[in-house]
């Protein structure tokens, strides 16, 4: 259950990641060149980074499903 919860939260983290990436893309000049480093970073790395960080955060904070939980 912990893994599924972490996957779901990680995938939902793409929404704030795309908003931050879009704002960063706009702030760097809105380049139309798909191979520009700013486009690659803000449109690919930032959203997928948010997914990874969201998954890791959910995994670390998902201890309530562990066996050692003592509520």
PDB file of N, CA, C and O in Angstrom:
ATOM      1  N   UNK A   1       0.814  -1.192   0.000  1.00  0.00           N
ATOM      2  CA  UNK A   1       0.000   0.000   0.000  1.00  0.00           C
ATOM      3  C   UNK A   1       0.863   1.264   0.000  1.00  0.00           C
ATOM      4  O   UNK A   1       0.513   2.274  -0.611  1.00  0.00           O
ATOM      5  N   UNK A   2       1.982   1.186   0.688  1.00  0.00           N
ATOM      6  CA  UNK A   2       2.872   2.342   0.745  1.00  0.00           C
ATOM      7  C   UNK A   2       3.413   2.691  -0.636  1.00  0.00           C
ATOM      8  O   UNK A   2       3.517   3.867  -0.986  1.00  0.00           O
ATOM      9  N   UNK A   3       3.755   1.684  -1.410  1.00  0.00           N
ATOM     10  CA  UNK A   3       4.299   1.907  -2.749  1.00  0.00           C
ATOM     11  C   UNK A   3       3.262   2.536  -3.671  1.00  0.00           C
ATOM     12  O   UNK A   3       3.566   3.476  -4.405  1.00  0.00           O
ATOM     13  N   UNK A   4       2.040   2.017  -3.632  1.00  0.00           N
ATOM     14  CA  UNK A   4       0.977   2.558  -4.490  1.00  0.00           C
ATOM     15  C   UNK A   4       0.673   3.998  -4.106  1.00  0.00           C
ATOM     16  O   UNK A   4       0.482   4.848  -4.976  1.00  0.00           O
ATOM     17  N   UNK A   5       0.627   4.277  -2.806  1.00  0.00           N
ATOM     18  CA  UNK A   5       0.389   5.649  -2.344  1.00  0.00           C
ATOM     19  C   UNK A   5       1.508   6.570  -2.809  1.00  0.00           C
ATOM     20  O   UNK A   5       1.245   7.691  -3.245  1.00  0.00           O
ATOM     21  N   UNK A   6       2.745   6.115  -2.720  1.00  0.00           N
ATOM     22  CA  UNK A   6       3.879   6.931  -3.149  1.00  0.00           C
ATOM     23  C   UNK A   6       3.841   7.173  -4.658  1.00  0.00           C
ATOM     24  O   UNK A   6       4.152   8.274  -5.112  1.00  0.00           O
ATOM     25  N   UNK A   7       3.465   6.163  -5.433  1.00  0.00           N
ATOM     26  CA  UNK A   7       3.353   6.327  -6.886  1.00  0.00           C
ATOM     27  C   UNK A   7       2.275   7.360  -7.222  1.00  0.00           C
ATOM     28  O   UNK A   7       2.496   8.229  -8.065  1.00  0.00           O
ATOM     29  N   UNK A   8       1.124   7.274  -6.577  1.00  0.00           N
ATOM     30  CA  UNK A   8       0.028   8.197  -6.865  1.00  0.00           C
ATOM     31  C   UNK A   8       0.419   9.630  -6.506  1.00  0.00           C
ATOM     32  O   UNK A   8       0.191  10.547  -7.294  1.00  0.00           O
ATOM     33  N   UNK A   9       0.994   9.827  -5.346  1.00  0.00           N
ATOM     34  CA  UNK A   9       1.410  11.172  -4.946  1.00  0.00           C
ATOM     35  C   UNK A   9       2.512  11.676  -5.861  1.00  0.00           C
ATOM     36  O   UNK A   9       2.523  12.853  -6.223  1.00  0.00           O
ATOM     37  N   UNK A  10       3.438  10.805  -6.239  1.00  0.00           N
ATOM     38  CA  UNK A  10       4.493  11.200  -7.162  1.00  0.00           C
ATOM     39  C   UNK A  10       3.943  11.633  -8.505  1.00  0.00           C
ATOM     40  O   UNK A  10       4.387  12.638  -9.060  1.00  0.00           O
ATOM     41  N   UNK A  11       2.988  10.895  -9.034  1.00  0.00           N
ATOM     42  CA  UNK A  11       2.396  11.264 -10.323  1.00  0.00           C
ATOM     43  C   UNK A  11       1.575  12.551 -10.227  1.00  0.00           C
ATOM     44  O   UNK A  11       1.536  13.329 -11.180  1.00  0.00           O
ATOM     45  N   UNK A  12       0.932  12.779  -9.107  1.00  0.00           N
ATOM     46  CA  UNK A  12       0.182  14.022  -8.933  1.00  0.00           C
ATOM     47  C   UNK A  12       1.100  15.228  -8.786  1.00  0.00           C
ATOM     48  O   UNK A  12       0.677  16.365  -8.991  1.00  0.00           O
ATOM     49  N   UNK A  13       2.346  14.980  -8.435  1.00  0.00           N
ATOM     50  CA  UNK A  13       3.309  16.070  -8.299  1.00  0.00           C
ATOM     51  C   UNK A  13       3.701  16.667  -9.642  1.00  0.00           C
ATOM     52  O   UNK A  13       4.368  17.702  -9.678  1.00  0.00           O
ATOM     53  N   UNK A  14       3.306  16.045 -10.740  1.00  0.00           N
ATOM     54  CA  UNK A  14       3.655  16.599 -12.052  1.00  0.00           C
ATOM     55  C   UNK A  14       2.893  17.903 -12.311  1.00  0.00           C
ATOM     56  O   UNK A  14       3.369  18.745 -13.073  1.00  0.00           O
ATOM     57  N   UNK A  15       1.732  18.087 -11.699  1.00  0.00           N
ATOM     58  CA  UNK A  15       0.962  19.306 -11.932  1.00  0.00           C
ATOM     59  C   UNK A  15       1.661  20.555 -11.405  1.00  0.00           C
ATOM     60  O   UNK A  15       1.816  21.513 -12.162  1.00  0.00           O
ATOM     61  N   UNK A  16       2.092  20.590 -10.138  1.00  0.00           N
ATOM     62  CA  UNK A  16       2.854  21.780  -9.723  1.00  0.00           C
ATOM     63  C   UNK A  16       4.193  21.885 -10.452  1.00  0.00           C
ATOM     64  O   UNK A  16       4.694  22.988 -10.672  1.00  0.00           O
ATOM     65  N   UNK A  17       4.774  20.744 -10.827  1.00  0.00           N
ATOM     66  CA  UNK A  17       6.032  20.762 -11.569  1.00  0.00           C
ATOM     67  C   UNK A  17       5.895  21.405 -12.930  1.00  0.00           C
ATOM     68  O   UNK A  17       6.783  22.139 -13.364  1.00  0.00           O
ATOM     69  N   UNK A  18       4.793  21.138 -13.608  1.00  0.00           N
ATOM     70  CA  UNK A  18       4.595  21.758 -14.921  1.00  0.00           C
ATOM     71  C   UNK A  18       4.303  23.250 -14.796  1.00  0.00           C
ATOM     72  O   UNK A  18       4.684  24.035 -15.663  1.00  0.00           O
ATOM     73  N   UNK A  19       3.632  23.637 -13.726  1.00  0.00           N
ATOM     74  CA  UNK A  19       3.368  25.072 -13.522  1.00  0.00           C
ATOM     75  C   UNK A  19       4.678  25.807 -13.251  1.00  0.00           C
ATOM     76  O   UNK A  19       4.924  26.866 -13.829  1.00  0.00           O
ATOM     77  N   UNK A  20       5.506  25.264 -12.389  1.00  0.00           N
ATOM     78  CA  UNK A  20       6.805  25.879 -12.102  1.00  0.00           C
ATOM     79  C   UNK A  20       7.674  25.872 -13.361  1.00  0.00           C
ATOM     80  O   UNK A  20       8.349  26.859 -13.653  1.00  0.00           O
ATOM     81  N   UNK A  21       7.660  24.772 -14.102  1.00  0.00           N
ATOM     82  CA  UNK A  21       8.423  24.695 -15.343  1.00  0.00           C
ATOM     83  C   UNK A  21       7.949  25.703 -16.374  1.00  0.00           C
ATOM     84  O   UNK A  21       8.760  26.315 -17.070  1.00  0.00           O
ATOM     85  N   UNK A  22       6.650  25.875 -16.474  1.00  0.00           N
ATOM     86  CA  UNK A  22       6.099  26.852 -17.425  1.00  0.00           C
ATOM     87  C   UNK A  22       6.506  28.269 -17.049  1.00  0.00           C
ATOM     88  O   UNK A  22       6.896  29.058 -17.911  1.00  0.00           O
ATOM     89  N   UNK A  23       6.417  28.592 -15.761  1.00  0.00           N
ATOM     90  CA  UNK A  23       6.820  29.925 -15.317  1.00  0.00           C
ATOM     91  C   UNK A  23       8.314  30.151 -15.533  1.00  0.00           C
ATOM     92  O   UNK A  23       8.732  31.248 -15.901  1.00  0.00           O
ATOM     93  N   UNK A  24       9.112  29.119 -15.306  1.00  0.00           N
ATOM     94  CA  UNK A  24      10.545  29.231 -15.567  1.00  0.00           C
ATOM     95  C   UNK A  24      10.844  29.395 -17.044  1.00  0.00           C
ATOM     96  O   UNK A  24      11.734  30.157 -17.422  1.00  0.00           O
ATOM     97  N   UNK A  25      10.101  28.681 -17.881  1.00  0.00           N
ATOM     98  CA  UNK A  25      10.263  28.802 -19.336  1.00  0.00           C
ATOM     99  C   UNK A  25       9.900  30.211 -19.793  1.00  0.00           C
ATOM    100  O   UNK A  25      10.592  30.789 -20.631  1.00  0.00           O
ATOM    101  N   UNK A  26       8.827  30.761 -19.250  1.00  0.00           N
ATOM    102  CA  UNK A  26       8.444  32.135 -19.579  1.00  0.00           C
ATOM    103  C   UNK A  26       9.500  33.133 -19.099  1.00  0.00           C
ATOM    104  O   UNK A  26       9.808  34.098 -19.799  1.00  0.00           O
ATOM    105  N   UNK A  27      10.051  32.901 -17.909  1.00  0.00           N
ATOM    106  CA  UNK A  27      11.037  33.821 -17.340  1.00  0.00           C
ATOM    107  C   UNK A  27      12.348  33.812 -18.113  1.00  0.00           C
ATOM    108  O   UNK A  27      13.079  34.802 -18.098  1.00  0.00           O
ATOM    109  N   UNK A  28      12.655  32.711 -18.786  1.00  0.00           N
ATOM    110  CA  UNK A  28      13.912  32.641 -19.544  1.00  0.00           C
ATOM    111  C   UNK A  28      13.753  33.056 -20.995  1.00  0.00           C
ATOM    112  O   UNK A  28      14.695  32.913 -21.774  1.00  0.00           O
ATOM    113  N   UNK A  29      12.609  33.558 -21.379  1.00  0.00           N
ATOM    114  CA  UNK A  29      12.458  34.108 -22.713  1.00  0.00           C
ATOM    115  C   UNK A  29      11.585  33.311 -23.655  1.00  0.00           C
ATOM    116  O   UNK A  29      11.463  33.697 -24.818  1.00  0.00           O
ATOM    117  N   UNK A  30      10.982  32.240 -23.234  1.00  0.00           N
ATOM    118  CA  UNK A  30      10.042  31.446 -24.039  1.00  0.00           C
ATOM    119  C   UNK A  30      10.630  31.012 -25.380  1.00  0.00           C
ATOM    120  O   UNK A  30      10.034  31.250 -26.430  1.00  0.00           O
ATOM    121  N   UNK A  31      11.776  30.387 -25.343  1.00  0.00           N
ATOM    122  CA  UNK A  31      12.429  29.938 -26.569  1.00  0.00           C
ATOM    123  C   UNK A  31      11.592  28.873 -27.267  1.00  0.00           C
ATOM    124  O   UNK A  31      11.026  28.001 -26.608  1.00  0.00           O
ATOM    125  N   UNK A  32      11.509  28.934 -28.579  1.00  0.00           N
ATOM    126  CA  UNK A  32      10.777  27.942 -29.366  1.00  0.00           C
ATOM    127  C   UNK A  32      11.679  26.799 -29.825  1.00  0.00           C
ATOM    128  O   UNK A  32      11.191  25.812 -30.376  1.00  0.00           O
ATOM    129  N   UNK A  33      12.980  26.919 -29.606  1.00  0.00           N
ATOM    130  CA  UNK A  33      13.927  25.879 -29.990  1.00  0.00           C
ATOM    131  C   UNK A  33      13.860  24.740 -28.972  1.00  0.00           C
ATOM    132  O   UNK A  33      14.177  24.937 -27.798  1.00  0.00           O
ATOM    133  N   UNK A  34      13.453  23.559 -29.414  1.00  0.00           N
ATOM    134  CA  UNK A  34      13.279  22.439 -28.502  1.00  0.00           C
ATOM    135  C   UNK A  34      14.582  21.920 -27.915  1.00  0.00           C
ATOM    136  O   UNK A  34      14.557  21.204 -26.913  1.00  0.00           O
ATOM    137  N   UNK A  35      15.709  22.256 -28.504  1.00  0.00           N
ATOM    138  CA  UNK A  35      16.994  21.768 -28.015  1.00  0.00           C
ATOM    139  C   UNK A  35      17.719  22.805 -27.170  1.00  0.00           C
ATOM    140  O   UNK A  35      18.862  22.587 -26.768  1.00  0.00           O
ATOM    141  N   UNK A  36      17.071  23.923 -26.899  1.00  0.00           N
ATOM    142  CA  UNK A  36      17.641  24.952 -26.042  1.00  0.00           C
ATOM    143  C   UNK A  36      17.738  24.406 -24.618  1.00  0.00           C
ATOM    144  O   UNK A  36      16.811  23.745 -24.151  1.00  0.00           O
ATOM    145  N   UNK A  37      18.845  24.672 -23.920  1.00  0.00           N
ATOM    146  CA  UNK A  37      18.975  24.160 -22.540  1.00  0.00           C
ATOM    147  C   UNK A  37      17.868  24.637 -21.600  1.00  0.00           C
ATOM    148  O   UNK A  37      17.453  23.900 -20.706  1.00  0.00           O
ATOM    149  N   UNK A  38      17.392  25.857 -21.796  1.00  0.00           N
ATOM    150  CA  UNK A  38      16.317  26.331 -20.918  1.00  0.00           C
ATOM    151  C   UNK A  38      15.015  25.567 -21.177  1.00  0.00           C
ATOM    152  O   UNK A  38      14.258  25.301 -20.243  1.00  0.00           O
ATOM    153  N   UNK A  39      14.756  25.218 -22.425  1.00  0.00           N
ATOM    154  CA  UNK A  39      13.547  24.449 -22.743  1.00  0.00           C
ATOM    155  C   UNK A  39      13.665  23.032 -22.184  1.00  0.00           C
ATOM    156  O   UNK A  39      12.724  22.519 -21.580  1.00  0.00           O
ATOM    157  N   UNK A  40      14.803  22.414 -22.384  1.00  0.00           N
ATOM    158  CA  UNK A  40      15.005  21.046 -21.876  1.00  0.00           C
ATOM    159  C   UNK A  40      14.888  21.021 -20.359  1.00  0.00           C
ATOM    160  O   UNK A  40      14.252  20.128 -19.799  1.00  0.00           O
ATOM    161  N   UNK A  41      15.492  21.989 -19.696  1.00  0.00           N
ATOM    162  CA  UNK A  41      15.464  22.001 -18.232  1.00  0.00           C
ATOM    163  C   UNK A  41      14.061  22.261 -17.698  1.00  0.00           C
ATOM    164  O   UNK A  41      13.548  21.483 -16.895  1.00  0.00           O
ATOM    165  N   UNK A  42      13.436  23.353 -18.141  1.00  0.00           N
ATOM    166  CA  UNK A  42      12.154  23.740 -17.550  1.00  0.00           C
ATOM    167  C   UNK A  42      10.985  22.899 -18.037  1.00  0.00           C
ATOM    168  O   UNK A  42       9.991  22.772 -17.321  1.00  0.00           O
ATOM    169  N   UNK A  43      11.068  22.328 -19.218  1.00  0.00           N
ATOM    170  CA  UNK A  43       9.940  21.553 -19.738  1.00  0.00           C
ATOM    171  C   UNK A  43      10.084  20.049 -19.527  1.00  0.00           C
ATOM    172  O   UNK A  43       9.108  19.313 -19.675  1.00  0.00           O
ATOM    173  N   UNK A  44      11.272  19.583 -19.188  1.00  0.00           N
ATOM    174  CA  UNK A  44      11.470  18.150 -18.977  1.00  0.00           C
ATOM    175  C   UNK A  44      12.021  17.832 -17.600  1.00  0.00           C
ATOM    176  O   UNK A  44      11.443  17.028 -16.869  1.00  0.00           O
ATOM    177  N   UNK A  45      13.116  18.444 -17.247  1.00  0.00           N
ATOM    178  CA  UNK A  45      13.795  18.106 -15.991  1.00  0.00           C
ATOM    179  C   UNK A  45      12.966  18.538 -14.778  1.00  0.00           C
ATOM    180  O   UNK A  45      12.818  17.769 -13.828  1.00  0.00           O
ATOM    181  N   UNK A  46      12.435  19.736 -14.799  1.00  0.00           N
ATOM    182  CA  UNK A  46      11.677  20.237 -13.645  1.00  0.00           C
ATOM    183  C   UNK A  46      10.425  19.396 -13.371  1.00  0.00           C
ATOM    184  O   UNK A  46      10.243  18.976 -12.228  1.00  0.00           O
ATOM    185  N   UNK A  47       9.550  19.127 -14.350  1.00  0.00           N
ATOM    186  CA  UNK A  47       8.373  18.306 -14.031  1.00  0.00           C
ATOM    187  C   UNK A  47       8.719  16.889 -13.569  1.00  0.00           C
ATOM    188  O   UNK A  47       8.115  16.384 -12.623  1.00  0.00           O
ATOM    189  N   UNK A  48       9.676  16.252 -14.221  1.00  0.00           N
ATOM    190  CA  UNK A  48      10.029  14.888 -13.798  1.00  0.00           C
ATOM    191  C   UNK A  48      10.799  14.890 -12.485  1.00  0.00           C
ATOM    192  O   UNK A  48      10.751  13.916 -11.734  1.00  0.00           O
ATOM    193  N   UNK A  49      11.500  15.968 -12.209  1.00  0.00           N
ATOM    194  CA  UNK A  49      12.137  16.119 -10.904  1.00  0.00           C
ATOM    195  C   UNK A  49      11.101  16.225  -9.797  1.00  0.00           C
ATOM    196  O   UNK A  49      11.282  15.673  -8.712  1.00  0.00           O
ATOM    197  N   UNK A  50      10.010  16.940 -10.076  1.00  0.00           N
ATOM    198  CA  UNK A  50       8.928  17.038  -9.101  1.00  0.00           C
ATOM    199  C   UNK A  50       8.291  15.669  -8.867  1.00  0.00           C
ATOM    200  O   UNK A  50       7.932  15.341  -7.736  1.00  0.00           O
ATOM    201  N   UNK A  51       8.148  14.875  -9.914  1.00  0.00           N
ATOM    202  CA  UNK A  51       7.596  13.521  -9.750  1.00  0.00           C
ATOM    203  C   UNK A  51       8.509  12.694  -8.856  1.00  0.00           C
ATOM    204  O   UNK A  51       8.034  12.006  -7.952  1.00  0.00           O
ATOM    205  N   UNK A  52       9.809  12.756  -9.101  1.00  0.00           N
ATOM    206  CA  UNK A  52      10.763  11.993  -8.294  1.00  0.00           C
ATOM    207  C   UNK A  52      10.756  12.466  -6.839  1.00  0.00           C
ATOM    208  O   UNK A  52      10.724  11.649  -5.919  1.00  0.00           O
ATOM    209  N   UNK A  53      10.787  13.779  -6.636  1.00  0.00           N
ATOM    210  CA  UNK A  53      10.790  14.311  -5.274  1.00  0.00           C
ATOM    211  C   UNK A  53       9.464  14.005  -4.573  1.00  0.00           C
ATOM    212  O   UNK A  53       9.454  13.692  -3.382  1.00  0.00           O
ATOM    213  N   UNK A  54       8.357  14.091  -5.295  1.00  0.00           N
ATOM    214  CA  UNK A  54       7.054  13.743  -4.717  1.00  0.00           C
ATOM    215  C   UNK A  54       6.985  12.283  -4.314  1.00  0.00           C
ATOM    216  O   UNK A  54       6.433  11.948  -3.266  1.00  0.00           O
ATOM    217  N   UNK A  55       7.547  11.408  -5.148  1.00  0.00           N
ATOM    218  CA  UNK A  55       7.584   9.984  -4.802  1.00  0.00           C
ATOM    219  C   UNK A  55       8.438   9.748  -3.561  1.00  0.00           C
ATOM    220  O   UNK A  55       8.042   9.015  -2.655  1.00  0.00           O
ATOM    221  N   UNK A  56       9.613  10.377  -3.528  1.00  0.00           N
ATOM    222  CA  UNK A  56      10.506  10.183  -2.382  1.00  0.00           C
ATOM    223  C   UNK A  56       9.874  10.735  -1.105  1.00  0.00           C
ATOM    224  O   UNK A  56       9.968  10.107  -0.051  1.00  0.00           O
ATOM    225  N   UNK A  57       9.237  11.891  -1.187  1.00  0.00           N
ATOM    226  CA  UNK A  57       8.581  12.476  -0.015  1.00  0.00           C
ATOM    227  C   UNK A  57       7.476  11.562   0.492  1.00  0.00           C
ATOM    228  O   UNK A  57       7.362  11.328   1.696  1.00  0.00           O
ATOM    229  N   UNK A  58       6.659  11.044  -0.423  1.00  0.00           N
ATOM    230  CA  UNK A  58       5.565  10.155  -0.032  1.00  0.00           C
ATOM    231  C   UNK A  58       6.101   8.852   0.554  1.00  0.00           C
ATOM    232  O   UNK A  58       5.513   8.304   1.486  1.00  0.00           O
ATOM    233  N   UNK A  59       7.201   8.357   0.018  1.00  0.00           N
ATOM    234  CA  UNK A  59       7.774   7.113   0.537  1.00  0.00           C
ATOM    235  C   UNK A  59       8.313   7.314   1.947  1.00  0.00           C
ATOM    236  O   UNK A  59       8.105   6.474   2.822  1.00  0.00           O
ATOM    237  N   UNK A  60       9.006   8.426   2.163  1.00  0.00           N
ATOM    238  CA  UNK A  60       9.578   8.695   3.485  1.00  0.00           C
ATOM    239  C   UNK A  60       8.483   8.937   4.515  1.00  0.00           C
ATOM    240  O   UNK A  60       8.609   8.490   5.655  1.00  0.00           O
ATOM    241  N   UNK A  61       7.425   9.625   4.148  1.00  0.00           N
ATOM    242  CA  UNK A  61       6.347   9.949   5.086  1.00  0.00           C
ATOM    243  C   UNK A  61       5.246   8.906   5.130  1.00  0.00           C
ATOM    244  O   UNK A  61       4.233   9.123   5.794  1.00  0.00           O
ATOM    245  N   UNK A  62       5.406   7.791   4.453  1.00  0.00           N
ATOM    246  CA  UNK A  62       4.382   6.754   4.430  1.00  0.00           C
ATOM    247  C   UNK A  62       4.588   5.685   5.475  1.00  0.00           C
ATOM    248  O   UNK A  62       4.177   4.543   5.267  1.00  0.00           O
ATOM    249  N   UNK A  63       5.206   6.010   6.584  1.00  0.00           N
ATOM    250  CA  UNK A  63       5.522   5.012   7.604  1.00  0.00           C
ATOM    251  C   UNK A  63       4.293   4.499   8.339  1.00  0.00           C
ATOM    252  O   UNK A  63       4.376   3.477   9.021  1.00  0.00           O
ATOM    253  N   UNK A  64       3.149   5.181   8.220  1.00  0.00           N
ATOM    254  CA  UNK A  64       1.970   4.711   8.940  1.00  0.00           C
ATOM    255  C   UNK A  64       1.478   3.370   8.418  1.00  0.00           C
ATOM    256  O   UNK A  64       0.680   2.702   9.075  1.00  0.00           O
ATOM    257  N   UNK A  65       1.953   2.967   7.228  1.00  0.00           N
ATOM    258  CA  UNK A  65       1.585   1.658   6.696  1.00  0.00           C
ATOM    259  C   UNK A  65       2.619   0.602   7.030  1.00  0.00           C
ATOM    260  O   UNK A  65       2.449  -0.564   6.672  1.00  0.00           O
ATOM    261  N   UNK A  66       3.679   0.985   7.704  1.00  0.00           N
ATOM    262  CA  UNK A  66       4.741   0.038   8.048  1.00  0.00           C
ATOM    263  C   UNK A  66       4.335  -0.832   9.217  1.00  0.00           C
ATOM    264  O   UNK A  66       3.372  -0.533   9.923  1.00  0.00           O
ATOM    265  N   UNK A  67       5.070  -1.907   9.416  1.00  0.00           N
ATOM    266  CA  UNK A  67       4.794  -2.845  10.487  1.00  0.00           C
ATOM    267  C   UNK A  67       5.152  -2.256  11.849  1.00  0.00           C
ATOM    268  O   UNK A  67       4.544  -2.601  12.862  1.00  0.00           O
ATOM    269  N   UNK A  68       6.138  -1.368  11.863  1.00  0.00           N
ATOM    270  CA  UNK A  68       6.627  -0.833  13.131  1.00  0.00           C
ATOM    271  C   UNK A  68       5.865   0.408  13.624  1.00  0.00           C
ATOM    272  O   UNK A  68       6.338   1.103  14.523  1.00  0.00           O
ATOM    273  N   UNK A  69       4.727   0.680  13.058  1.00  0.00           N
ATOM    274  CA  UNK A  69       3.943   1.845  13.457  1.00  0.00           C
ATOM    275  C   UNK A  69       3.325   1.618  14.835  1.00  0.00           C
ATOM    276  O   UNK A  69       2.699   0.588  15.081  1.00  0.00           O
ATOM    277  N   UNK A  70       3.508   2.602  15.738  1.00  0.00           N
ATOM    278  CA  UNK A  70       3.010   2.444  17.123  1.00  0.00           C
ATOM    279  C   UNK A  70       2.065   3.557  17.515  1.00  0.00           C
ATOM    280  O   UNK A  70       2.012   3.929  18.687  1.00  0.00           O
ATOM    281  N   UNK A  71       1.322   4.095  16.575  1.00  0.00           N
ATOM    282  CA  UNK A  71       0.335   5.120  16.738  1.00  0.00           C
ATOM    283  C   UNK A  71       0.200   5.705  18.056  1.00  0.00           C
ATOM    284  O   UNK A  71      -0.632   6.590  18.257  1.00  0.00           O
TER     285      UNK A  71
END
